[in-house]
Each structure stands twice: as C-alpha cells, then as structure tokens.
Amino acid sequence: MARTADKTDIPRRLAEAGYTLFNQLGYNATGIQQITEAAGVPKGSFYNHFDSKEAFAAQIIRNYAVWMGRRWEAIMADAPEDPLDALRHLFNAFIAHHEQASCPGCLVGNFAAEVSETSDTCRTELAHVMGQWRERLAELIERAQQAGRIRTDLPALTLSAFFWDSWEGAVLRMKVEHSAQPLKDAASLMLDTFFRP
C-alpha cells in the first residue's frame, strides 16, 4: 500500500472511504478492515489517527456537517432575493442532489436511526449538527416572516424544527420508495400550505 509524507493524506483517505461505506452499508455493517482496504492504507494506520470506530464515525459526522455548510452557502449564493423563493431554491437544490446521488439519503439521518441509542459520542455530534441546521433554517424563515411571506403565529425556530422533522421523515420514505417525490411533497406542503401567513 502506498505511503505518503503528507500527514493529512491518510486521515482524508480514511474519511472519504468511511463516508462512502457508512452511506452504502451503515455503521454496524462497516468494519475497520473494510474502511482501510477501501482507503488503501494499512489497518494499523487507522489507530494512528482515530481511537476507535466510534470516534471515527463522530469525525465523519463533523466532516459531513462542514460539507453541508459549504453546500448550503453555495446554493444560497445564487438564491432569489425573495426569502420564501430563497427557501424553495434551497430545498429544490437538496431534492436535485438526492435525485442524482448514488447513495440517496442523509448521513445524519441514517446515523440518527442506527447509532444514537448505542453511542453517546455520535448522538452528541448528531444533536449538535441537527441543532445547527435548525438554527440556520430558522434564520431564513425569520427573514420570510419579516417580509410577510410566512406565518408569524409560531416562532421561526419552531417552524424550522417542524420542517426538518418532516424533511428527515421524507428522506426515509424516499429511500423506501426509491423516489424523490416524498421530498417534493414535504417541501411543497411546508412552504405552500403549512407556512402560509
């Protein structure tokens, strides 16, 4: 197996392999041997960078959150000025991603279903990431409320939490039905019906 002088190369390769395998197989069905083989590194290298599979999974969750943050910013960079249209633009981009993804689903949602009851480390990371997403969406919802485009009888953070709960449920249904229609329905019901002023 190729060795490298770049100290970030092996952790990066492990993280990329882990992300792919966790998405394809899930946490419990993925072993460290599979991860190191997919990364093309010796198995011992794993423990030079991560204390355990659980610590590794927590890092994958953090990496995913960073990637999602960058993706969010890139999508919003060309979003319409109208705050409600900006929300539609954002979730249409998420829907398009799921339609094109080879492993449809959300790593955070998958991990929440699989490991949140068995790993406090992962559960803490998942709760942190989900909280960040709720707050970020709440900022957009609040802008739309101020513009009179979304109901104001409920706080933006409450609406955001409700939206995310619906969205993650739709992601699970999408995986079962092999269709992005549940995502389209969830976004449409939220933005065009439930959130109307």
PASEBA-1860 file (N, C-alpha, C; in nm, 3 decimals):
! residues 197
1> MARTADKT> 0.084/-0.118/0.000/0.000/0.000/0.000/0.088/0.124/0.000 ~ 0.047/0.224/-0.076/0.128/0.344/-0.092/0.135/0.424/0.038 ~ 0.253/0.471/0.069/0.270/0.557/0.185/0.295/0.699/0.136 ~ 0.268/0.795/0.221/0.281/0.934/0.180/0.340/1.016/0.293 ~ 0.411/1.123/0.257/0.469/1.213/0.358/0.366/1.314/0.406 ~ 0.257/1.328/0.334/0.152/1.424/0.371/0.072/1.367/0.488 ~ 0.081/1.433/0.604/0.017/1.381/0.726/-0.136/1.388/0.720 ~ -0.188/1.467/0.629/-0.334/1.475/0.616/-0.389/1.374/0.516
9> DIPRRLAE> -0.302/1.309/0.440/-0.348/1.221/0.332/-0.422/1.099/0.385 ~ -0.362/1.030/0.482/-0.425/0.907/0.532/-0.557/0.937/0.602 ~ -0.564/1.036/0.694/-0.695/1.065/0.753/-0.799/1.105/0.649 ~ -0.757/1.178/0.547/-0.851/1.218/0.441/-0.901/1.096/0.365 ~ -0.810/1.006/0.330/-0.849/0.885/0.258/-0.940/0.796/0.342 ~ -0.908/0.784/0.469/-0.994/0.707/0.560/-1.133/0.768/0.569 ~ -1.137/0.901/0.583/-1.265/0.971/0.596/-1.349/0.955/0.469 ~ -1.288/0.967/0.354/-1.362/0.950/0.228/-1.416/0.808/0.215
17> AGYTLFNQ> -1.332/0.710/0.248/-1.376/0.570/0.241/-1.486/0.543/0.343 ~ -1.468/0.595/0.463/-1.567/0.574/0.569/-1.701/0.635/0.533 ~ -1.697/0.756/0.479/-1.822/0.822/0.439/-1.897/0.737/0.337 ~ -1.826/0.689/0.236/-1.889/0.609/0.131/-1.946/0.479/0.187 ~ -1.867/0.410/0.268/-1.912/0.281/0.321/-2.025/0.298/0.421 ~ -2.017/0.398/0.508/-2.126/0.421/0.602/-2.256/0.451/0.528 ~ -2.246/0.525/0.419/-2.366/0.556/0.338/-2.421/0.430/0.271 ~ -2.331/0.346/0.221/-2.375/0.228/0.147/-2.422/0.116/0.239
25> LGYNATGI> -2.347/0.093/0.348/-2.371/-0.026/0.430/-2.428/0.005/0.568 ~ -2.411/0.128/0.614/-2.449/0.161/0.750/-2.331/0.148/0.845 ~ -2.348/0.197/0.965/-2.241/0.197/1.064/-2.207/0.055/1.110 ~ -2.308/-0.021/1.151/-2.283/-0.152/1.211/-2.227/-0.253/1.112 ~ -2.263/-0.242/0.986/-2.219/-0.338/0.885/-2.083/-0.301/0.825 ~ -2.027/-0.190/0.867/-1.898/-0.145/0.814/-1.789/-0.170/0.918 ~ -1.686/-0.244/0.878/-1.574/-0.273/0.968/-1.453/-0.189/0.936 ~ -1.365/-0.180/1.033/-1.242/-0.102/1.015/-1.158/-0.160/0.901
33> QQITEAAG> -1.155/-0.292/0.890/-1.080/-0.356/0.781/-1.133/-0.310/0.646 ~ -1.265/-0.305/0.632/-1.325/-0.259/0.506/-1.285/-0.114/0.476 ~ -1.285/-0.032/0.580/-1.252/0.110/0.563/-1.108/0.126/0.518 ~ -1.016/0.055/0.586/-0.874/0.070/0.550/-0.845/0.013/0.412 ~ -0.912/-0.097/0.377/-0.892/-0.153/0.242/-0.943/-0.056/0.136 ~ -1.060/0.002/0.160/-1.115/0.097/0.063/-1.029/0.222/0.052 ~ -0.967/0.260/0.164/-0.879/0.378/0.165/-0.742/0.348/0.109 ~ -0.708/0.218/0.101/-0.576/0.179/0.052/-0.465/0.210/0.151
41> VPKGSFYN> -0.494/0.189/0.279/-0.393/0.214/0.383/-0.385/0.093/0.476 ~ -0.272/0.073/0.544/-0.262/-0.039/0.638/-0.361/-0.023/0.753 ~ -0.411/-0.136/0.804/-0.511/-0.130/0.910/-0.457/-0.056/1.033 ~ -0.329/-0.074/1.063/-0.269/-0.008/1.179/-0.273/0.144/1.168 ~ -0.277/0.195/1.045/-0.282/0.341/1.025/-0.408/0.401/1.083 ~ -0.516/0.322/1.085/-0.642/0.373/1.138/-0.624/0.420/1.281 ~ -0.558/0.337/1.362/-0.543/0.369/1.504/-0.437/0.474/1.532 ~ -0.359/0.509/1.432/-0.267/0.624/1.446/-0.344/0.756/1.443
49> HFDSKEAF> -0.466/0.752/1.388/-0.544/0.875/1.370/-0.675/0.878/1.447 ~ -0.729/0.761/1.480/-0.858/0.754/1.548/-0.851/0.651/1.661 ~ -0.909/0.686/1.775/-0.905/0.596/1.891/-0.995/0.475/1.874 ~ -1.101/0.491/1.797/-1.199/0.383/1.783/-1.286/0.409/1.660 ~ -1.363/0.309/1.624/-1.459/0.326/1.515/-1.562/0.432/1.551 ~ -1.601/0.438/1.678/-1.698/0.536/1.724/-1.643/0.679/1.708 ~ -1.516/0.698/1.748/-1.454/0.830/1.732/-1.442/0.866/1.585 ~ -1.412/0.768/1.502/-1.404/0.789/1.358/-1.540/0.832/1.302
57> AAQIIRNY> -1.647/0.763/1.344/-1.781/0.797/1.298/-1.818/0.939/1.338 ~ -1.779/0.979/1.460/-1.807/1.115/1.505/-1.736/1.216/1.415 ~ -1.614/1.183/1.372/-1.542/1.273/1.282/-1.609/1.280/1.145 ~ -1.661/1.167/1.098/-1.732/1.165/0.970/-1.855/1.255/0.978 ~ -1.925/1.251/1.092/-2.042/1.337/1.110/-2.000/1.484/1.105 ~ -1.889/1.518/1.172/-1.840/1.657/1.168/-1.801/1.697/1.026 ~ -1.734/1.608/0.955/-1.695/1.637/0.817/-1.819/1.661/0.730 ~ -1.920/1.579/0.750/-2.044/1.592/0.672/-2.110/1.726/0.700
65> AVWMGRRW> -2.108/1.766/0.826/-2.167/1.895/0.864/-2.094/2.010/0.795 ~ -1.961/2.002/0.787/-1.883/2.105/0.719/-1.918/2.107/0.570 ~ -1.925/1.988/0.510/-1.959/1.981/0.368/-2.098/2.039/0.343 ~ -2.194/2.004/0.430/-2.330/2.056/0.413/-2.333/2.208/0.429 ~ -2.253/2.260/0.523/-2.246/2.405/0.540/-2.195/2.474/0.415 ~ -2.093/2.418/0.354/-2.038/2.475/0.230/-2.139/2.464/0.116 ~ -2.207/2.350/0.111/-2.308/2.329/0.007/-2.422/2.429/0.023 ~ -2.465/2.449/0.145/-2.571/2.545/0.176/-2.531/2.684/0.127
73> EAIMADAP> -2.410/2.727/0.161/-2.362/2.860/0.120/-2.355/2.873/-0.031 ~ -2.310/2.767/-0.098/-2.300/2.772/-0.244/-2.439/2.784/-0.307 ~ -2.536/2.711/-0.253/-2.673/2.718/-0.306/-2.731/2.857/-0.283 ~ -2.710/2.911/-0.163/-2.769/3.040/-0.130/-2.700/3.157/-0.201 ~ -2.583/3.133/-0.255/-2.511/3.240/-0.324/-2.587/3.291/-0.445 ~ -2.666/3.204/-0.508/-2.744/3.250/-0.625/-2.895/3.233/-0.600 ~ -2.934/3.241/-0.474/-3.075/3.230/-0.440/-3.148/3.359/-0.474 ~ -3.278/3.353/-0.502/-3.356/3.475/-0.528/-3.359/3.566/-0.405
81> EDPLDALR> -3.388/3.692/-0.428/-3.395/3.789/-0.319/-3.512/3.761/-0.226 ~ -3.626/3.724/-0.283/-3.744/3.698/-0.201/-3.714/3.582/-0.106 ~ -3.734/3.601/0.026/-3.693/3.497/0.122/-3.767/3.365/0.108 ~ -3.895/3.368/0.071/-3.967/3.242/0.051/-3.918/3.171/-0.074 ~ -3.893/3.247/-0.180/-3.837/3.188/-0.301/-3.696/3.134/-0.275 ~ -3.623/3.199/-0.187/-3.489/3.151/-0.150/-3.499/3.016/-0.080 ~ -3.599/3.000/0.006/-3.621/2.870/0.072/-3.655/2.762/-0.030 ~ -3.740/2.795/-0.125/-3.775/2.699/-0.230/-3.649/2.661/-0.310
89> HLFNAFIA> -3.569/2.761/-0.343/-3.446/2.740/-0.417/-3.354/2.643/-0.342 ~ -3.341/2.663/-0.212/-3.254/2.579/-0.129/-3.302/2.434/-0.130 ~ -3.428/2.412/-0.104/-3.477/2.274/-0.094/-3.491/2.209/-0.231 ~ -3.513/2.286/-0.336/-3.509/2.229/-0.471/-3.369/2.178/-0.503 ~ -3.267/2.249/-0.458/-3.130/2.204/-0.479/-3.102/2.076/-0.400 ~ -3.153/2.068/-0.277/-3.138/1.945/-0.198/-3.207/1.828/-0.266 ~ -3.326/1.853/-0.320/-3.400/1.748/-0.390/-3.321/1.701/-0.511 ~ -3.267/1.795/-0.588/-3.188/1.759/-0.706/-3.067/1.675/-0.667
97> HHEQASCP> -3.004/1.709/-0.555/-2.889/1.631/-0.506/-2.932/1.487/-0.479 ~ -3.044/1.469/-0.410/-3.089/1.334/-0.377/-3.127/1.256/-0.503 ~ -3.181/1.324/-0.602/-3.218/1.256/-0.726/-3.095/1.207/-0.800 ~ -2.981/1.277/-0.785/-2.860/1.242/-0.859/-2.764/1.155/-0.779 ~ -2.784/1.145/-0.646/-2.688/1.076/-0.560/-2.690/0.925/-0.584 ~ -2.569/0.866/-0.583/-2.560/0.720/-0.597/-2.604/0.650/-0.469 ~ -2.590/0.718/-0.355/-2.635/0.664/-0.226/-2.734/0.763/-0.167 ~ -2.858/0.762/-0.213/-2.952/0.861/-0.164/-2.977/0.846/-0.014
105> GCLVGNFA> -2.998/0.957/0.048/-3.021/0.958/0.191/-2.937/1.066/0.256 ~ -2.948/1.076/0.385/-2.875/1.176/0.461/-2.794/1.103/0.566 ~ -2.663/1.124/0.567/-2.576/1.056/0.663/-2.622/1.082/0.805 ~ -2.660/1.205/0.836/-2.703/1.239/0.971/-2.831/1.163/1.005 ~ -2.926/1.160/0.914/-3.049/1.086/0.939/-3.025/0.937/0.953 ~ -2.936/0.882/0.869/-2.904/0.740/0.877/-2.840/0.706/1.011 ~ -2.743/0.788/1.052/-2.675/0.764/1.179/-2.771/0.783/1.297 ~ -2.859/0.882/1.288/-2.955/0.905/1.397/-3.040/0.781/1.418
113> AEVSETSD> -3.080/0.716/1.309/-3.163/0.596/1.320/-3.084/0.476/1.370 ~ -2.955/0.471/1.337/-2.878/0.350/1.365/-2.797/0.354/1.494 ~ -2.736/0.466/1.528/-2.640/0.465/1.639/-2.672/0.559/1.754 ~ -2.776/0.638/1.744/-2.800/0.737/1.850/-2.833/0.672/1.984 ~ -2.885/0.550/1.984/-2.917/0.482/2.109/-2.798/0.405/2.165 ~ -2.696/0.381/2.084/-2.585/0.298/2.129/-2.454/0.374/2.143 ~ -2.447/0.496/2.096/-2.324/0.574/2.103/-2.353/0.716/2.149 ~ -2.314/0.746/2.273/-2.331/0.883/2.323/-2.246/0.981/2.245
121> TCRTELAH> -2.128/0.937/2.203/-2.038/1.023/2.126/-2.104/1.067/1.996 ~ -2.156/0.971/1.921/-2.221/1.003/1.794/-2.351/1.080/1.816 ~ -2.427/1.041/1.919/-2.553/1.110/1.947/-2.528/1.258/1.976 ~ -2.424/1.287/2.052/-2.390/1.426/2.084/-2.356/1.504/1.958 ~ -2.277/1.444/1.869/-2.242/1.510/1.742/-2.366/1.531/1.656 ~ -2.451/1.430/1.650/-2.573/1.440/1.570/-2.664/1.550/1.622 ~ -2.679/1.557/1.754/-2.763/1.661/1.813/-2.708/1.800/1.783 ~ -2.576/1.812/1.786/-2.513/1.941/1.757/-2.538/1.982/1.612
129> VMGQWRER> -2.517/1.889/1.520/-2.537/1.918/1.377/-2.682/1.953/1.348 ~ -2.774/1.872/1.401/-2.915/1.899/1.377/-2.957/2.033/1.435 ~ -2.902/2.068/1.549/-2.930/2.198/1.608/-2.882/2.312/1.520 ~ -2.762/2.296/1.463/-2.710/2.398/1.371/-2.800/2.414/1.250 ~ -2.847/2.302/1.195/-2.933/2.308/1.077/-3.065/2.378/1.110 ~ -3.122/2.346/1.227/-3.248/2.411/1.266/-3.229/2.562/1.279 ~ -3.118/2.602/1.341/-3.093/2.746/1.360/-3.070/2.816/1.226 ~ -2.999/2.750/1.138/-2.971/2.811/1.008/-3.099/2.829/0.926
137> LAELIERA> -3.183/2.726/0.927/-3.310/2.737/0.855/-3.400/2.840/0.922 ~ -3.397/2.847/1.054/-3.479/2.944/1.127/-3.446/3.087/1.086 ~ -3.319/3.114/1.058/-3.279/3.249/1.013/-3.349/3.284/0.882 ~ -3.356/3.188/0.790/-3.423/3.212/0.662/-3.574/3.228/0.682 ~ -3.629/3.145/0.768/-3.773/3.154/0.796/-3.806/3.288/0.860 ~ -3.721/3.333/0.951/-3.746/3.463/1.016/-3.744/3.577/0.915 ~ -3.653/3.570/0.819/-3.650/3.672/0.713/-3.781/3.671/0.635 ~ -3.830/3.551/0.606/-3.956/3.540/0.532/-4.073/3.588/0.617
145> QQAGRIRT> -4.067/3.565/0.747/-4.172/3.616/0.836/-4.172/3.769/0.835 ~ -4.054/3.827/0.843/-4.044/3.974/0.844/-4.094/4.035/0.714 ~ -4.084/3.959/0.606/-4.132/4.006/0.476/-4.281/3.975/0.456 ~ -4.344/3.913/0.556/-4.485/3.880/0.545/-4.514/3.761/0.457 ~ -4.413/3.678/0.432/-4.428/3.565/0.340/-4.458/3.433/0.412 ~ -4.432/3.430/0.546/-4.454/3.309/0.625/-4.528/3.348/0.752 ~ -4.613/3.261/0.802/-4.692/3.284/0.922/-4.601/3.327/1.039 ~ -4.657/3.411/1.124/-4.579/3.463/1.237/-4.638/3.423/1.372
153> DLPALTLS> -4.740/3.338/1.371/-4.800/3.296/1.498/-4.716/3.193/1.572 ~ -4.614/3.139/1.504/-4.520/3.046/1.567/-4.379/3.098/1.545 ~ -4.290/3.077/1.644/-4.152/3.123/1.628/-4.082/3.053/1.511 ~ -3.988/3.123/1.451/-3.915/3.067/1.336/-3.846/2.936/1.372 ~ -3.792/2.927/1.493/-3.721/2.805/1.532/-3.818/2.687/1.544 ~ -3.940/2.711/1.588/-4.042/2.606/1.597/-4.077/2.557/1.457 ~ -4.098/2.650/1.365/-4.129/2.612/1.227/-4.012/2.538/1.163 ~ -3.891/2.582/1.193/-3.772/2.517/1.139/-3.762/2.373/1.188
161> AFFWDSWE> -3.783/2.352/1.318/-3.775/2.216/1.372/-3.881/2.126/1.308 ~ -4.001/2.180/1.290/-4.109/2.104/1.227/-4.074/2.069/1.083 ~ -4.016/2.165/1.012/-3.976/2.141/0.873/-3.872/2.029/0.868 ~ -3.767/2.040/0.952/-3.660/1.939/0.948/-3.712/1.801/0.984 ~ -3.801/1.794/1.084/-3.857/1.664/1.121/-3.934/1.603/1.004 ~ -4.011/1.685/0.935/-4.085/1.638/0.819/-3.989/1.596/0.707 ~ -3.887/1.678/0.685/-3.790/1.652/0.578/-3.718/1.520/0.601 ~ -3.667/1.496/0.724/-3.595/1.372/0.752/-3.686/1.252/0.737
169> GAVLRMKV> -3.813/1.266/0.777/-3.909/1.158/0.754/-3.929/1.132/0.606 ~ -3.933/1.238/0.528/-3.948/1.224/0.383/-3.824/1.159/0.321 ~ -3.706/1.188/0.377/-3.583/1.124/0.327/-3.590/0.973/0.350 ~ -3.640/0.931/0.465/-3.655/0.788/0.491/-3.754/0.725/0.393 ~ -3.865/0.793/0.370/-3.964/0.741/0.275/-3.908/0.736/0.133 ~ -3.826/0.835/0.098/-3.761/0.837/-0.032/-3.677/0.711/-0.052 ~ -3.605/0.671/0.055/-3.520/0.552/0.045/-3.604/0.426/0.027 ~ -3.718/0.419/0.093/-3.805/0.302/0.082/-3.868/0.295/-0.056
177> EHSAQPLK> -3.913/0.410/-0.106/-3.988/0.413/-0.233/-3.899/0.434/-0.355 ~ -3.771/0.463/-0.332/-3.678/0.492/-0.443/-3.734/0.602/-0.532 ~ -3.779/0.708/-0.467/-3.837/0.822/-0.538/-3.815/0.949/-0.456 ~ -3.786/1.059/-0.524/-3.771/1.187/-0.456/-3.905/1.256/-0.432 ~ -4.014/1.193/-0.473/-4.146/1.257/-0.459/-4.179/1.293/-0.313 ~ -4.146/1.207/-0.214/-4.173/1.247/-0.075/-4.105/1.378/-0.035 ~ -3.985/1.403/-0.088/-3.915/1.528/-0.059/-3.989/1.646/-0.123 ~ -4.032/1.627/-0.246/-4.105/1.733/-0.315/-4.236/1.764/-0.243
185> DAASLMLD> -4.303/1.658/-0.199/-4.430/1.677/-0.127/-4.408/1.749/0.005 ~ -4.304/1.709/0.079/-4.277/1.772/0.209/-4.246/1.920/0.192 ~ -4.160/1.954/0.097/-4.123/2.094/0.076/-4.244/2.175/0.031 ~ -4.323/2.119/-0.058/-4.440/2.191/-0.108/-4.543/2.213/0.002 ~ -4.571/2.111/0.080/-4.670/2.125/0.188/-4.625/2.228/0.291 ~ -4.496/2.225/0.323/-4.445/2.320/0.422/-4.452/2.463/0.369 ~ -4.393/2.486/0.253/-4.375/2.622/0.204/-4.502/2.680/0.142 ~ -4.583/2.594/0.081/-4.701/2.645/0.011/-4.831/2.634/0.090
193> TFFRP> -4.830/2.553/0.197/-4.954/2.533/0.274/-4.934/2.565/0.422 ~ -4.856/2.485/0.492/-4.845/2.499/0.638/-4.781/2.629/0.682 ~ -4.690/2.684/0.601/-4.619/2.805/0.640/-4.687/2.934/0.591 ~ -4.794/2.919/0.517/-4.859/3.039/0.462/-4.907/3.131/0.573 ~ -4.896/3.264/0.552/-4.944/3.359/0.656/-5.095/3.353/0.674
END
